[in-house]
Amino acid sequence: MIELEGLTKRYGEKLAVDDLTFTVRPGVITGFLGPNGAGKSTTMRMVLGLDHPTAGDVRIDGMHYDQLKDPLTRIGALLDAGAVHGGRSAFNHLLCLAQSNGIPAPRVHEVLDTVGLTAVAHKKAKGFSLGMGQRLGIAAALLGDPDILMFDEPANGLDPEGIHWIRTLMKSLAAQGRTVFVSSHVMSEMALTADHLVVIGQGRLLADTSMADFIRQNSRTYVRIRTPQRERLLDVLHEDGITVVECGSGALEVEGEKAELIGELAAGHQIVLHELSPRQASLEEAFMRLTAPAVEYHAHSDAAVGRPRQAARAGWGADRGKAG
Ligand SMILES: Nc1ncnc2c1ncn2[C@@H]1O[C@H](COP(=O)(O)OP(=O)(O)OP(=O)(O)O)[C@@H](O)[C@H]1O
């Protein structure tokens, strides 16, 4: 378990982490989300004692990181996969970590096997791809067989097979009763991985809730309809006082959970429906709605590439439907 209480970090004028209080519990995967610069990495560094809080406290199973004996056997972390001596082989890198933490050498072979690096174990780390480096960082996190795992953007640089592998690995670690705390910007991946979410913006806590509740509370539900008798259905819905939004793709959308009502109205007027699907917006939309006021760094890519408005809207709609 990781417990934060009023955790605060100030760098000069910049309040990077602002009075964070939450608990990361065992047996579930807790996703840690926030826009760029929200304070995720700073928070994770404070968990590991790499940065000292300006105020507040963070404890690992009741202790500060520097009080832990053989810390790698209590908490394993992937923060910066590049933090490896490039001249060392993967095997030697892990062996050094093992020896300094009282971990038996055969464990190095086990974790290399787990992350799929056995074939390149004696190659120098400086020749590793981004994905191989991530795998080496994950091997280091697993080395001490710790009960608590913390990963900052673990899927960064991994190919689709690697992303599937890290997701499965994290799920099995949580199923074994371990505490898994993971940050990511890839919302579609987070939606498939995390059970619980902690969301921060500009250093402050915005949400600490289950994935299902987060999406329910921060996004809209709607019904998507397709019909070859579009005008008739529009008239019928209009007469019933139901507001309909026309999508670029030819589908219609109605806000709320009204699928049964619409189905009955259509049947009553003998209108053929090709689709009537209740939808819930994706984690991505929920995240963007919640964090929009806390986003510090905005790009203006639409103006730069001259993207047509209609196309942009269709893309947004397509993605939004994924979680439904
Ligand atoms: N050592 C430092 N000195 C000064 N400012 C810092 C330092 N480390 C982080 N910051 C600032 O603190 C804020 C939080 O940064 P942090 O890296 O924790 O955010 P993040 O949520 O991990 O961002 P990202 O998603 O972009 O990785 C940022 O404004 C950053 O510029």
The ligand as an SDF file (V2000), in Angstrom:
LIG
                    3D

 31 33  0  0  0  0  0  0  0  0999 V2000
   13.4690   19.3840  -10.9160 N   0  0  0  0  0  0  0  0  0  0  0  0
   12.5490   20.2810  -11.2580 C   0  0  0  0  0  0  0  0  0  0  0  0
   12.7910   21.5980  -11.1660 N   0  0  0  0  0  0  0  0  0  0  0  0
   11.8590   22.5070  -11.4880 C   0  0  0  0  0  0  0  0  0  0  0  0
   10.6050   22.2110  -11.9180 N   0  0  0  0  0  0  0  0  0  0  0  0
   10.3090   20.9140  -12.0320 C   0  0  0  0  0  0  0  0  0  0  0  0
   11.2500   19.8730  -11.7190 C   0  0  0  0  0  0  0  0  0  0  0  0
   10.6420   18.6740  -11.9320 N   0  0  0  0  0  0  0  0  0  0  0  0
    9.3890   18.9550  -12.3640 C   0  0  0  0  0  0  0  0  0  0  0  0
    9.1950   20.2830  -12.4300 N   0  0  0  0  0  0  0  0  0  0  0  0
    7.9460   20.9510  -12.8410 C   0  0  0  0  0  0  0  0  0  0  0  0
    6.9060   20.4220  -12.0530 O   0  0  0  0  0  0  0  0  0  0  0  0
    5.7220   20.2470  -12.8320 C   0  0  0  0  0  0  0  0  0  0  0  0
    5.3060   18.7870  -12.7620 C   0  0  0  0  0  0  0  0  0  0  0  0
    6.2160   18.0050  -13.5390 O   0  0  0  0  0  0  0  0  0  0  0  0
    6.0790   16.4210  -13.6530 P   0  0  0  0  0  0  0  0  0  0  0  0
    7.2220   15.9680  -14.4990 O   0  0  0  0  0  0  0  0  0  0  0  0
    5.9370   15.8180  -12.3060 O   0  0  0  0  0  0  0  0  0  0  0  0
    4.7010   16.2720  -14.4340 O   0  0  0  0  0  0  0  0  0  0  0  0
    4.0840   14.9880  -15.1600 P   0  0  0  0  0  0  0  0  0  0  0  0
    2.6570   14.9310  -14.7570 O   0  0  0  0  0  0  0  0  0  0  0  0
    4.9140   13.7850  -14.8680 O   0  0  0  0  0  0  0  0  0  0  0  0
    4.2240   15.4180  -16.6720 O   0  0  0  0  0  0  0  0  0  0  0  0
    4.3340   14.5330  -18.0130 P   0  0  0  0  0  0  0  0  0  0  0  0
    3.0190   13.8590  -18.1840 O   0  0  0  0  0  0  0  0  0  0  0  0
    4.5840   15.5750  -19.0470 O   0  0  0  0  0  0  0  0  0  0  0  0
    5.4840   13.5920  -17.8120 O   0  0  0  0  0  0  0  0  0  0  0  0
    6.0700   20.7130  -14.2310 C   0  0  0  0  0  0  0  0  0  0  0  0
    5.6370   22.0420  -14.3720 O   0  0  0  0  0  0  0  0  0  0  0  0
    7.5750   20.6330  -14.2820 C   0  0  0  0  0  0  0  0  0  0  0  0
    8.1150   21.5780  -15.1770 O   0  0  0  0  0  0  0  0  0  0  0  0
  1  2  1  0
  2  3  1  0
  2  7  2  0
  3  4  2  0
  4  5  1  0
  5  6  2  0
  6  7  1  0
  6 10  1  0
  7  8  1  0
  8  9  2  0
  9 10  1  0
 10 11  1  0
 11 12  1  0
 11 30  1  0
 12 13  1  0
 13 14  1  0
 13 28  1  0
 14 15  1  0
 15 16  1  0
 16 17  2  0
 16 18  1  0
 16 19  1  0
 19 20  1  0
 20 21  2  0
 20 22  1  0
 20 23  1  0
 23 24  1  0
 24 25  2  0
 24 26  1  0
 24 27  1  0
 28 29  1  0
 28 30  1  0
 30 31  1  0
M  END
$$$$
